[in-house]
Amino acid sequence: MKKGLFLIGLVVVAVAVYFIFFNKSDNPANDGPKQQPLAQSKNTPAFTTPFNAVLQAYYGLHDALVNWDTAQASAKASSLQGLLNKVPFDSLKADSSVILAAKSVASNVTSDCIGLAGDSAIADKRRSFAELSENMYSLLQTVKYDQQVIYHMRCPMAFGEDKEAFWLSNIDSIINPYMGTKHPKYHAAMLGCGNVQDSLDFRSK
């Protein structure tokens, strides 16, 4: 009798082990929620990876101007220049005319970076940043950057009460680099001054 119970127990254990270790993958409920695949770029990783680094350097430059940090702004402008020079525009999935246009606009951004890094006054750096931002905006349109939405932001009083300027952001919140946190008149009160003028979204729908 005891031997029979022992054999039955062995069978039960064997069946349990089978269901735990071998039958688990057959039950979709055991797999948990599926992760959504990342959005795929129409351009190659050879282009998008270094171009993403360029954008990160641009955002770092934006933050330096927000903080009124001229040394950091110069460093970020130089970094942006160096990273942009490493972008292989020939790897774009585009015809030759688009590639030539992208290289031309990128050359303008490079010149803006050199100018900004050489400016000593924060006001001059911001003027260079305004030109740089517009050229970056044109570059994003030319290459049809499709990794994320890019917002074209507007400050209505960047260089006086009626002189506007623009910048780029990957978020739709206003963090104004022309006013910043240490404005001599407004201090940080105008950091949120501005509006979303436009957005670029070339992601696959």
N, CA and C atoms as a LAMMPS dump frame, in Angstrom:
ITEM: TIMESTEP
0
ITEM: NUMBER OF ATOMS
615
ITEM: BOX BOUNDS ff ff ff
-5.0000000000000000e+02 5.0000000000000000e+02
-5.0000000000000000e+02 5.0000000000000000e+02
-5.0000000000000000e+02 5.0000000000000000e+02
ITEM: ATOMS id mol type element x y z
1 1 1 N 0.837 -1.223 0
2 1 2 C 0 0 0
3 1 3 C 0.859 1.256 0
4 2 1 N 1.88 1.237 0.855
5 2 2 C 2.76 2.409 0.939
6 2 3 C 3.515 2.607 -0.366
7 3 1 N 3.907 1.427 -0.978
8 3 2 C 4.647 1.526 -2.244
9 3 3 C 3.762 2.13 -3.34
10 4 1 N 2.467 1.764 -3.337
11 4 2 C 1.546 2.302 -4.34
12 4 3 C 1.359 3.794 -4.181
13 5 1 N 1.217 4.247 -2.926
14 5 2 C 1.082 5.695 -2.691
15 5 3 C 2.327 6.45 -3.11
16 6 1 N 3.467 5.811 -2.881
17 6 2 C 4.735 6.453 -3.265
18 6 3 C 4.819 6.633 -4.777
19 7 1 N 4.39 5.615 -5.543
20 7 2 C 4.414 5.697 -7.006
21 7 3 C 3.45 6.766 -7.517
22 8 1 N 2.276 6.82 -6.88
23 8 2 C 1.307 7.859 -7.283
24 8 3 C 1.88 9.254 -7.039
25 9 1 N 2.563 9.408 -5.905
26 9 2 C 3.176 10.701 -5.594
27 9 3 C 4.221 11.087 -6.616
28 10 1 N 5.021 10.108 -7.054
29 10 2 C 6.032 10.391 -8.072
30 10 3 C 5.403 10.855 -9.376
31 11 1 N 4.286 10.214 -9.759
32 11 2 C 3.589 10.592 -10.991
33 11 3 C 3.065 12.029 -10.892
34 12 1 N 2.484 12.375 -9.75
35 12 2 C 1.947 13.731 -9.555
36 12 3 C 3.054 14.77 -9.662
37 13 1 N 4.198 14.502 -9.021
38 13 2 C 5.331 15.428 -9.069
39 13 3 C 5.828 15.582 -10.505
40 14 1 N 5.923 14.456 -11.237
41 14 2 C 6.408 14.499 -12.618
42 14 3 C 5.494 15.339 -13.491
43 15 1 N 4.164 15.152 -13.328
44 15 2 C 3.199 15.94 -14.109
45 15 3 C 3.321 17.425 -13.793
46 16 1 N 3.495 17.754 -12.506
47 16 2 C 3.625 19.16 -12.097
48 16 3 C 4.866 19.783 -12.707
49 17 1 N 5.973 19.041 -12.676
50 17 2 C 7.227 19.555 -13.252
51 17 3 C 7.06 19.81 -14.744
52 18 1 N 6.368 18.865 -15.425
53 18 2 C 6.152 19.033 -16.862
54 18 3 C 5.4 20.329 -17.16
55 19 1 N 4.304 20.582 -16.435
56 19 2 C 3.497 21.77 -16.701
57 19 3 C 4.238 23.058 -16.364
58 20 1 N 5.086 23.015 -15.33
59 20 2 C 5.808 24.228 -14.92
60 20 3 C 6.893 24.585 -15.913
61 21 1 N 7.68 23.58 -16.332
62 21 2 C 8.879 23.874 -17.117
63 21 3 C 8.718 23.673 -18.616
64 22 1 N 7.793 22.842 -19.042
65 22 2 C 7.701 22.521 -20.463
66 22 3 C 6.451 23.074 -21.129
67 23 1 N 5.42 23.259 -20.359
68 23 2 C 4.17 23.71 -20.953
69 23 3 C 3.952 25.205 -20.803
70 24 1 N 4.906 25.906 -20.143
71 24 2 C 4.716 27.337 -19.845
72 24 3 C 4.625 28.172 -21.103
73 25 1 N 5.494 27.907 -22.087
74 25 2 C 5.537 28.72 -23.298
75 25 3 C 4.324 28.527 -24.172
76 26 1 N 3.547 27.406 -23.94
77 26 2 C 2.359 27.163 -24.744
78 26 3 C 1.186 28 -24.296
79 27 1 N 1.308 28.633 -23.127
80 27 2 C 0.203 29.409 -22.571
81 27 3 C 0.516 30.895 -22.691
82 28 1 N -0.132 31.624 -23.618
83 28 2 C 0.172 33.044 -23.809
84 28 3 C -0.005 33.872 -22.557
85 29 1 N -0.885 33.448 -21.659
86 29 2 C -1.143 34.232 -20.453
87 29 3 C 0.073 34.285 -19.555
88 30 1 N 0.982 33.301 -19.691
89 30 2 C 2.156 33.273 -18.836
90 30 3 C 3.283 34.175 -19.327
91 31 1 N 3.15 34.667 -20.543
92 31 2 C 4.231 35.459 -21.136
93 31 3 C 4.225 36.903 -20.665
94 32 1 N 3.169 37.369 -20.031
95 32 2 C 3.088 38.751 -19.577
96 32 3 C 2.808 39.694 -20.731
97 33 1 N 2.677 40.991 -20.447
98 33 2 C 2.392 41.969 -21.501
99 33 3 C 3.556 42.08 -22.474
100 34 1 N 3.226 42.216 -23.741
101 34 2 C 4.245 42.351 -24.779
102 34 3 C 4.721 43.801 -24.846
103 35 1 N 6.033 43.99 -24.976
104 35 2 C 6.575 45.331 -25.14
105 35 3 C 6.343 45.797 -26.563
106 36 1 N 6.001 47.06 -26.704
107 36 2 C 5.8 47.618 -28.029
108 36 3 C 7.149 47.816 -28.719
109 37 1 N 7.254 47.47 -30
110 37 2 C 8.522 47.672 -30.708
111 37 3 C 8.833 49.151 -30.861
112 38 1 N 10.109 49.474 -30.87
113 38 2 C 10.526 50.856 -31.077
114 38 3 C 10.195 51.294 -32.496
115 39 1 N 9.907 52.581 -32.652
116 39 2 C 9.65 53.113 -33.984
117 39 3 C 10.91 52.993 -34.835
118 40 1 N 10.736 52.55 -36.06
119 40 2 C 11.868 52.368 -36.954
120 40 3 C 12.058 53.606 -37.814
121 41 1 N 13.29 54.037 -37.94
122 41 2 C 13.6 55.192 -38.764
123 41 3 C 13.68 54.79 -40.226
124 42 1 N 13.255 55.686 -41.086
125 42 2 C 13.419 55.446 -42.521
126 42 3 C 14.892 55.596 -42.916
127 43 1 N 15.638 56.37 -42.13
128 43 2 C 17.07 56.501 -42.375
129 43 3 C 17.833 55.404 -41.631
130 44 1 N 19.076 55.24 -41.979
131 44 2 C 19.887 54.173 -41.399
132 44 3 C 20.421 54.576 -40.032
133 45 1 N 20.723 53.599 -39.171
134 45 2 C 21.363 53.908 -37.884
135 45 3 C 22.691 54.645 -38.067
136 46 1 N 23.365 54.406 -39.185
137 46 2 C 24.63 55.101 -39.45
138 46 3 C 24.432 56.61 -39.493
139 47 1 N 23.234 57.044 -39.891
140 47 2 C 22.914 58.481 -39.892
141 47 3 C 22.253 58.908 -38.59
142 48 1 N 21.228 58.175 -38.157
143 48 2 C 20.418 58.645 -37.029
144 48 3 C 21.191 58.686 -35.715
145 49 1 N 22.098 57.732 -35.496
146 49 2 C 22.834 57.707 -34.223
147 49 3 C 23.692 58.957 -34.04
148 50 1 N 24.56 59.324 -34.991
149 50 2 C 25.336 60.552 -34.803
150 50 3 C 24.476 61.814 -34.859
151 51 1 N 23.38 61.777 -35.616
152 51 2 C 22.532 62.966 -35.687
153 51 3 C 21.802 63.182 -34.365
154 52 1 N 21.414 62.093 -33.702
155 52 2 C 20.82 62.221 -32.366
156 52 3 C 21.795 62.879 -31.397
157 53 1 N 23.073 62.547 -31.524
158 53 2 C 24.094 63.161 -30.664
159 53 3 C 24.201 64.659 -30.936
160 54 1 N 24.044 65.044 -32.188
161 54 2 C 24.05 66.468 -32.55
162 54 3 C 22.907 67.192 -31.843
163 55 1 N 21.731 66.602 -31.886
164 55 2 C 20.574 67.23 -31.235
165 55 3 C 20.763 67.338 -29.728
166 56 1 N 21.365 66.324 -29.121
167 56 2 C 21.616 66.389 -27.681
168 56 3 C 22.567 67.529 -27.351
169 57 1 N 23.568 67.749 -28.195
170 57 2 C 24.49 68.876 -27.986
171 57 3 C 23.755 70.201 -28.139
172 58 1 N 22.835 70.262 -29.094
173 58 2 C 22.03 71.482 -29.267
174 58 3 C 21.202 71.756 -28.014
175 59 1 N 20.561 70.717 -27.475
176 59 2 C 19.754 70.902 -26.265
177 59 3 C 20.637 71.322 -25.081
178 60 1 N 21.863 70.824 -25.038
179 60 2 C 22.794 71.25 -23.996
180 60 3 C 23.156 72.722 -24.136
181 61 1 N 23.303 73.172 -25.376
182 61 2 C 23.563 74.594 -25.631
183 61 3 C 22.371 75.434 -25.184
184 62 1 N 21.18 74.973 -25.509
185 62 2 C 19.962 75.649 -25.05
186 62 3 C 19.964 75.8 -23.525
187 63 1 N 20.286 74.718 -22.818
188 63 2 C 20.266 74.744 -21.348
189 63 3 C 21.315 75.707 -20.79
190 64 1 N 22.466 75.762 -21.444
191 64 2 C 23.514 76.68 -20.991
192 64 3 C 23.044 78.133 -21.099
193 65 1 N 22.33 78.46 -22.164
194 65 2 C 21.812 79.824 -22.318
195 65 3 C 20.699 80.103 -21.313
196 66 1 N 19.884 79.104 -21.025
197 66 2 C 18.855 79.261 -19.989
198 66 3 C 19.512 79.642 -18.663
199 67 1 N 20.659 79.029 -18.374
200 67 2 C 21.356 79.26 -17.104
201 67 3 C 22.356 80.416 -17.15
202 68 1 N 22.406 81.124 -18.255
203 68 2 C 23.311 82.263 -18.409
204 68 3 C 24.774 81.835 -18.215
205 69 1 N 25.108 80.668 -18.685
206 69 2 C 26.446 80.112 -18.511
207 69 3 C 27.209 80.247 -19.825
208 70 1 N 27.984 81.312 -19.964
209 70 2 C 28.68 81.575 -21.228
210 70 3 C 29.765 80.532 -21.519
211 71 1 N 30.477 80.096 -20.495
212 71 2 C 31.532 79.102 -20.703
213 71 3 C 30.946 77.779 -21.206
214 72 1 N 29.857 77.353 -20.585
215 72 2 C 29.215 76.108 -20.991
216 72 3 C 28.6 76.252 -22.386
217 73 1 N 28.062 77.419 -22.691
218 73 2 C 27.493 77.65 -24.016
219 73 3 C 28.566 77.519 -25.093
220 74 1 N 29.747 78.08 -24.831
221 74 2 C 30.855 77.96 -25.785
222 74 3 C 31.268 76.506 -25.96
223 75 1 N 31.346 75.784 -24.851
224 75 2 C 31.745 74.379 -24.904
225 75 3 C 30.729 73.548 -25.677
226 76 1 N 29.457 73.787 -25.45
227 76 2 C 28.422 73.035 -26.142
228 76 3 C 28.381 73.372 -27.629
229 77 1 N 28.643 74.63 -27.963
230 77 2 C 28.682 75.012 -29.374
231 77 3 C 29.831 74.312 -30.089
232 78 1 N 30.978 74.242 -29.436
233 78 2 C 32.127 73.551 -30.021
234 78 3 C 31.849 72.052 -30.149
235 79 1 N 31.193 71.482 -29.147
236 79 2 C 30.823 70.07 -29.2
237 79 3 C 29.846 69.808 -30.337
238 80 1 N 28.877 70.679 -30.487
239 80 2 C 27.899 70.558 -31.564
240 80 3 C 28.588 70.606 -32.92
241 81 1 N 29.518 71.514 -33.066
242 81 2 C 30.269 71.622 -34.317
243 81 3 C 31.008 70.319 -34.635
244 82 1 N 31.717 69.798 -33.64
245 82 2 C 32.48 68.574 -33.845
246 82 3 C 31.602 67.38 -34.186
247 83 1 N 30.469 67.256 -33.491
248 83 2 C 29.563 66.144 -33.744
249 83 3 C 28.909 66.244 -35.113
250 84 1 N 28.586 67.471 -35.523
251 84 2 C 27.958 67.66 -36.821
252 84 3 C 28.913 67.29 -37.953
253 85 1 N 30.189 67.557 -37.745
254 85 2 C 31.185 67.211 -38.764
255 85 3 C 31.323 65.701 -38.946
256 86 1 N 30.85 64.925 -37.967
257 86 2 C 30.969 63.468 -38.03
258 86 3 C 29.723 62.794 -38.616
259 87 1 N 28.687 63.565 -38.895
260 87 2 C 27.458 62.978 -39.428
261 87 3 C 27.671 62.565 -40.882
262 88 1 N 27.467 61.295 -41.223
263 88 2 C 27.659 60.833 -42.605
264 88 3 C 26.413 61.1 -43.461
265 89 1 N 26.312 62.3 -43.977
266 89 2 C 25.126 62.657 -44.752
267 89 3 C 24.976 61.789 -46.003
268 90 1 N 26.086 61.228 -46.494
269 90 2 C 26.012 60.36 -47.672
270 90 3 C 25.231 59.078 -47.388
271 91 1 N 25.027 58.757 -46.103
272 91 2 C 24.276 57.541 -45.762
273 91 3 C 22.772 57.787 -45.697
274 92 1 N 22.346 59.029 -45.94
275 92 2 C 20.917 59.325 -45.965
276 92 3 C 20.217 58.526 -47.059
277 93 1 N 19.015 58.066 -46.769
278 93 2 C 18.2 57.416 -47.796
279 93 3 C 17.458 58.502 -48.571
280 94 1 N 18.193 59.185 -49.419
281 94 2 C 17.64 60.31 -50.171
282 94 3 C 18.441 60.466 -51.457
283 95 1 N 17.89 61.226 -52.393
284 95 2 C 18.626 61.42 -53.638
285 95 3 C 19.766 62.42 -53.434
286 96 1 N 20.605 62.54 -54.422
287 96 2 C 21.836 63.334 -54.293
288 96 3 C 21.557 64.805 -54.032
289 97 1 N 20.462 65.338 -54.58
290 97 2 C 20.157 66.763 -54.379
291 97 3 C 19.825 67.043 -52.913
292 98 1 N 19.131 66.122 -52.256
293 98 2 C 18.798 66.282 -50.833
294 98 3 C 20.068 66.201 -49.987
295 99 1 N 20.936 65.263 -50.336
296 99 2 C 22.193 65.112 -49.594
297 99 3 C 23.054 66.363 -49.725
298 100 1 N 23.131 66.914 -50.914
299 100 2 C 23.904 68.15 -51.126
300 100 3 C 23.297 69.309 -50.351
301 101 1 N 21.965 69.388 -50.341
302 101 2 C 21.284 70.455 -49.589
303 101 3 C 21.552 70.306 -48.101
304 102 1 N 21.498 69.067 -47.598
305 102 2 C 21.745 68.82 -46.177
306 102 3 C 23.167 69.224 -45.792
307 103 1 N 24.134 68.897 -46.638
308 103 2 C 25.52 69.258 -46.362
309 103 3 C 25.697 70.777 -46.348
310 104 1 N 24.999 71.465 -47.238
311 104 2 C 25.097 72.923 -47.301
312 104 3 C 24.522 73.572 -46.041
313 105 1 N 23.356 73.106 -45.613
314 105 2 C 22.743 73.67 -44.407
315 105 3 C 23.581 73.326 -43.182
316 106 1 N 24.118 72.103 -43.142
317 106 2 C 24.974 71.699 -42.022
318 106 3 C 26.213 72.582 -41.94
319 107 1 N 26.722 72.991 -43.083
320 107 2 C 27.869 73.895 -43.108
321 107 3 C 27.513 75.244 -42.478
322 108 1 N 26.286 75.701 -42.708
323 108 2 C 25.827 76.948 -42.085
324 108 3 C 25.746 76.806 -40.57
325 109 1 N 25.251 75.653 -40.109
326 109 2 C 25.175 75.409 -38.669
327 109 3 C 26.575 75.4 -38.068
328 110 1 N 27.512 74.77 -38.761
329 110 2 C 28.898 74.728 -38.288
330 110 3 C 29.466 76.135 -38.129
331 111 1 N 29.208 76.991 -39.11
332 111 2 C 29.671 78.383 -39.024
333 111 3 C 29.031 79.105 -37.842
334 112 1 N 27.751 78.846 -37.611
335 112 2 C 27.057 79.452 -36.465
336 112 3 C 27.685 78.999 -35.148
337 113 1 N 28.068 77.731 -35.081
338 113 2 C 28.697 77.2 -33.866
339 113 3 C 30.025 77.901 -33.589
340 114 1 N 30.803 78.081 -34.645
341 114 2 C 32.096 78.762 -34.501
342 114 3 C 31.885 80.195 -34.024
343 115 1 N 30.89 80.853 -34.613
344 115 2 C 30.597 82.223 -34.211
345 115 3 C 30.145 82.321 -32.772
346 116 1 N 29.251 81.419 -32.375
347 116 2 C 28.737 81.447 -31.003
348 116 3 C 29.85 81.168 -29.993
349 117 1 N 30.68 80.197 -30.29
350 117 2 C 31.771 79.862 -29.364
351 117 3 C 32.735 81.036 -29.2
352 118 1 N 32.857 81.85 -30.244
353 118 2 C 33.772 82.992 -30.187
354 118 3 C 33.171 84.24 -29.577
355 119 1 N 31.851 84.278 -29.44
356 119 2 C 31.203 85.442 -28.824
357 119 3 C 31.528 85.478 -27.331
358 120 1 N 31.773 86.662 -26.829
359 120 2 C 32.079 86.78 -25.396
360 120 3 C 30.844 87.139 -24.572
361 121 1 N 29.999 88.003 -25.081
362 121 2 C 28.824 88.461 -24.336
363 121 3 C 27.663 87.492 -24.522
364 122 1 N 26.876 87.294 -23.487
365 122 2 C 25.731 86.395 -23.543
366 122 3 C 24.709 86.867 -24.572
367 123 1 N 24.56 88.189 -24.723
368 123 2 C 23.607 88.718 -25.7
369 123 3 C 24.025 88.33 -27.12
370 124 1 N 25.335 88.402 -27.391
371 124 2 C 25.826 88.014 -28.718
372 124 3 C 25.663 86.515 -28.945
373 125 1 N 25.9 85.734 -27.904
374 125 2 C 25.714 84.289 -28.031
375 125 3 C 24.265 83.956 -28.352
376 126 1 N 23.341 84.686 -27.769
377 126 2 C 21.93 84.422 -28.028
378 126 3 C 21.553 84.789 -29.465
379 127 1 N 22.135 85.835 -29.989
380 127 2 C 21.872 86.189 -31.39
381 127 3 C 22.421 85.113 -32.325
382 128 1 N 23.598 84.607 -32.013
383 128 2 C 24.166 83.512 -32.808
384 128 3 C 23.31 82.25 -32.669
385 129 1 N 22.797 82.035 -31.469
386 129 2 C 21.944 80.873 -31.219
387 129 3 C 20.66 80.964 -32.043
388 130 1 N 20.124 82.162 -32.209
389 130 2 C 18.91 82.341 -33.009
390 130 3 C 19.16 81.938 -34.457
391 131 1 N 20.295 82.349 -35.012
392 131 2 C 20.637 81.969 -36.381
393 131 3 C 20.897 80.466 -36.473
394 132 1 N 21.613 79.946 -35.498
395 132 2 C 21.921 78.519 -35.463
396 132 3 C 20.629 77.685 -35.412
397 133 1 N 19.68 78.13 -34.6
398 133 2 C 18.428 77.389 -34.437
399 133 3 C 17.633 77.335 -35.73
400 134 1 N 17.609 78.436 -36.46
401 134 2 C 16.874 78.447 -37.722
402 134 3 C 17.54 77.557 -38.762
403 135 1 N 18.863 77.525 -38.769
404 135 2 C 19.562 76.627 -39.684
405 135 3 C 19.369 75.165 -39.278
406 136 1 N 19.342 74.896 -37.972
407 136 2 C 19.053 73.537 -37.509
408 136 3 C 17.635 73.12 -37.905
409 137 1 N 16.712 74.043 -37.823
410 137 2 C 15.33 73.783 -38.217
411 137 3 C 15.266 73.406 -39.696
412 138 1 N 15.998 74.145 -40.523
413 138 2 C 16.057 73.834 -41.951
414 138 3 C 16.711 72.467 -42.195
415 139 1 N 17.742 72.166 -41.403
416 139 2 C 18.433 70.885 -41.553
417 139 3 C 17.504 69.724 -41.201
418 140 1 N 16.744 69.865 -40.138
419 140 2 C 15.792 68.825 -39.737
420 140 3 C 14.746 68.588 -40.825
421 141 1 N 14.302 69.661 -41.449
422 141 2 C 13.338 69.532 -42.54
423 141 3 C 13.968 68.861 -43.755
424 142 1 N 15.216 69.208 -44.036
425 142 2 C 15.891 68.667 -45.217
426 142 3 C 16.11 67.168 -45.102
427 143 1 N 16.585 66.724 -43.937
428 143 2 C 16.871 65.285 -43.758
429 143 3 C 15.626 64.499 -43.343
430 144 1 N 14.518 65.221 -43.074
431 144 2 C 13.279 64.579 -42.605
432 144 3 C 13.548 63.705 -41.37
433 145 1 N 14.094 64.344 -40.367
434 145 2 C 14.417 63.657 -39.12
435 145 3 C 13.161 63.031 -38.536
436 146 1 N 13.201 61.699 -38.289
437 146 2 C 11.972 60.986 -37.948
438 146 3 C 12.046 60.194 -36.646
439 147 1 N 12.933 60.583 -35.739
440 147 2 C 13.048 59.86 -34.475
441 147 3 C 12.064 60.346 -33.416
442 148 1 N 11.687 61.607 -33.478
443 148 2 C 10.758 62.168 -32.496
444 148 3 C 10.207 63.477 -33.034
445 149 1 N 9.19 63.989 -32.37
446 149 2 C 8.638 65.298 -32.732
447 149 3 C 9.603 66.383 -32.264
448 150 1 N 9.854 67.35 -33.127
449 150 2 C 10.677 68.51 -32.774
450 150 3 C 9.792 69.749 -32.851
451 151 1 N 9.791 70.522 -31.773
452 151 2 C 8.953 71.721 -31.696
453 151 3 C 9.763 72.969 -32.031
454 152 1 N 9.149 73.827 -32.833
455 152 2 C 9.747 75.114 -33.211
456 152 3 C 9.123 76.175 -32.304
457 153 1 N 9.91 76.644 -31.336
458 153 2 C 9.408 77.549 -30.307
459 153 3 C 9.709 79.01 -30.653
460 154 1 N 8.839 79.895 -30.191
461 154 2 C 8.988 81.323 -30.492
462 154 3 C 9.011 82.146 -29.208
463 155 1 N 10.002 83.033 -29.127
464 155 2 C 10.02 84.059 -28.08
465 155 3 C 9.682 85.383 -28.749
466 156 1 N 8.603 86.054 -28.372
467 156 2 C 8.172 87.276 -29.063
468 156 3 C 9.02 88.509 -28.738
469 157 1 N 9.852 88.414 -27.699
470 157 2 C 10.62 89.589 -27.272
471 157 3 C 12.06 89.21 -26.929
472 158 1 N 12.647 88.378 -27.78
473 158 2 C 14.006 87.883 -27.518
474 158 3 C 15.036 89.001 -27.492
475 159 1 N 14.887 89.964 -28.405
476 159 2 C 15.874 91.05 -28.513
477 159 3 C 15.19 92.415 -28.469
478 160 1 N 14.303 92.558 -27.516
479 160 2 C 13.528 93.79 -27.399
480 160 3 C 12.056 93.454 -27.399
481 161 1 N 11.256 94.447 -27.178
482 161 2 C 9.819 94.23 -27.021
483 161 3 C 9.158 93.643 -28.264
484 162 1 N 9.726 93.92 -29.459
485 162 2 C 9.064 93.468 -30.686
486 162 3 C 9.999 92.686 -31.616
487 163 1 N 11.085 92.137 -31.07
488 163 2 C 12.038 91.402 -31.903
489 163 3 C 12.053 89.94 -31.463
490 164 1 N 11.405 89.106 -32.269
491 164 2 C 11.238 87.705 -31.926
492 164 3 C 12.458 86.87 -32.333
493 165 1 N 12.54 85.688 -31.76
494 165 2 C 13.547 84.701 -32.135
495 165 3 C 12.994 83.326 -31.799
496 166 1 N 13.62 82.296 -32.353
497 166 2 C 13.088 80.949 -32.243
498 166 3 C 14.143 79.997 -31.683
499 167 1 N 13.671 78.862 -31.196
500 167 2 C 14.568 77.78 -30.8
501 167 3 C 13.845 76.456 -31.008
502 168 1 N 14.552 75.356 -30.835
503 168 2 C 14.011 74.014 -31.043
504 168 3 C 13.963 73.255 -29.727
505 169 1 N 12.987 72.364 -29.605
506 169 2 C 12.857 71.564 -28.395
507 169 3 C 12.228 70.224 -28.736
508 170 1 N 12.551 69.205 -27.933
509 170 2 C 11.893 67.908 -28.093
510 170 3 C 10.754 67.726 -27.096
511 171 1 N 10.4 68.783 -26.382
512 171 2 C 9.218 68.808 -25.518
513 171 3 C 8.409 70.052 -25.849
514 172 1 N 7.121 70.013 -25.559
515 172 2 C 6.281 71.155 -25.921
516 172 3 C 6.146 72.187 -24.805
517 173 1 N 6.917 72.031 -23.732
518 173 2 C 6.926 73.023 -22.658
519 173 3 C 7.894 74.152 -23.008
520 174 1 N 7.533 75.362 -22.616
521 174 2 C 8.361 76.528 -22.917
522 174 3 C 9.441 76.7 -21.849
523 175 1 N 10.703 76.616 -22.276
524 175 2 C 11.848 76.946 -21.417
525 175 3 C 12.71 77.885 -22.249
526 176 1 N 12.518 79.166 -22.058
527 176 2 C 13.006 80.196 -22.962
528 176 3 C 14.503 80.487 -22.773
529 177 1 N 15.332 80.18 -23.786
530 177 2 C 16.772 80.441 -23.664
531 177 3 C 17.155 81.899 -23.881
532 178 1 N 16.216 82.7 -24.377
533 178 2 C 16.505 84.118 -24.608
534 178 3 C 16.239 84.962 -23.362
535 179 1 N 15.386 84.461 -22.486
536 179 2 C 15.118 85.133 -21.215
537 179 3 C 15.934 84.483 -20.089
538 180 1 N 15.843 83.164 -19.984
539 180 2 C 16.634 82.43 -19.008
540 180 3 C 16.208 82.66 -17.571
541 181 1 N 17.079 82.237 -16.657
542 181 2 C 16.757 82.28 -15.227
543 181 3 C 17.367 83.469 -14.492
544 182 1 N 18.241 84.215 -15.187
545 182 2 C 18.952 85.289 -14.489
546 182 3 C 18.877 86.61 -15.247
547 183 1 N 17.743 86.856 -15.865
548 183 2 C 17.565 88.099 -16.619
549 183 3 C 17.692 89.294 -15.671
550 184 1 N 18.439 90.345 -16.063
551 184 2 C 18.65 91.473 -15.147
552 184 3 C 17.371 92.218 -14.773
553 185 1 N 16.362 92.143 -15.634
554 185 2 C 15.108 92.851 -15.351
555 185 3 C 14.03 91.895 -14.855
556 186 1 N 13.865 90.77 -15.529
557 186 2 C 12.756 89.866 -15.236
558 186 3 C 13.156 88.693 -14.338
559 187 1 N 14.443 88.51 -14.147
560 187 2 C 14.949 87.347 -13.406
561 187 3 C 14.438 86.067 -14.089
562 188 1 N 13.781 85.164 -13.361
563 188 2 C 13.292 83.927 -13.986
564 188 3 C 11.815 84.006 -14.366
565 189 1 N 11.223 85.186 -14.217
566 189 2 C 9.781 85.324 -14.414
567 189 3 C 9.354 85.093 -15.86
568 190 1 N 10.278 85.299 -16.822
569 190 2 C 9.929 85.162 -18.232
570 190 3 C 10.42 83.852 -18.83
571 191 1 N 10.829 82.924 -17.984
572 191 2 C 11.343 81.64 -18.472
573 191 3 C 10.289 80.891 -19.293
574 192 1 N 9.041 81.059 -18.951
575 192 2 C 7.952 80.392 -19.669
576 192 3 C 7.323 81.239 -20.754
577 193 1 N 7.96 82.351 -21.095
578 193 2 C 7.424 83.243 -22.129
579 193 3 C 7.655 82.635 -23.505
580 194 1 N 6.617 82.553 -24.313
581 194 2 C 6.75 82.059 -25.674
582 194 3 C 5.608 81.12 -26.042
583 195 1 N 5.711 80.543 -27.212
584 195 2 C 4.679 79.624 -27.675
585 195 3 C 5.265 78.663 -28.709
586 196 1 N 4.547 77.565 -28.913
587 196 2 C 4.932 76.615 -29.949
588 196 3 C 4.466 77.176 -31.29
589 197 1 N 5.421 77.5 -32.143
590 197 2 C 5.101 78.082 -33.439
591 197 3 C 4.768 76.997 -34.473
592 198 1 N 5.453 75.869 -34.372
593 198 2 C 5.273 74.812 -35.367
594 198 3 C 5.881 73.533 -34.786
595 199 1 N 5.693 72.427 -35.464
596 199 2 C 6.342 71.176 -35.068
597 199 3 C 6.651 70.347 -36.307
598 200 1 N 7.7 69.543 -36.197
599 200 2 C 8.089 68.638 -37.261
600 200 3 C 7.856 67.214 -36.793
601 201 1 N 7.139 66.439 -37.589
602 201 2 C 6.887 65.05 -37.228
603 201 3 C 6.928 64.196 -38.497
604 202 1 N 8.098 63.623 -38.746
605 202 2 C 8.279 62.765 -39.912
606 202 3 C 8.241 61.287 -39.542
607 203 1 N 7.773 60.987 -38.327
608 203 2 C 7.717 59.597 -37.905
609 203 3 C 6.698 58.821 -38.746
610 204 1 N 6.935 57.519 -38.863
611 204 2 C 6.01 56.66 -39.6
612 204 3 C 4.689 56.586 -38.848
613 205 1 N 3.618 56.717 -39.548
614 205 2 C 2.291 56.686 -38.916
615 205 3 C 1.732 55.277 -38.936
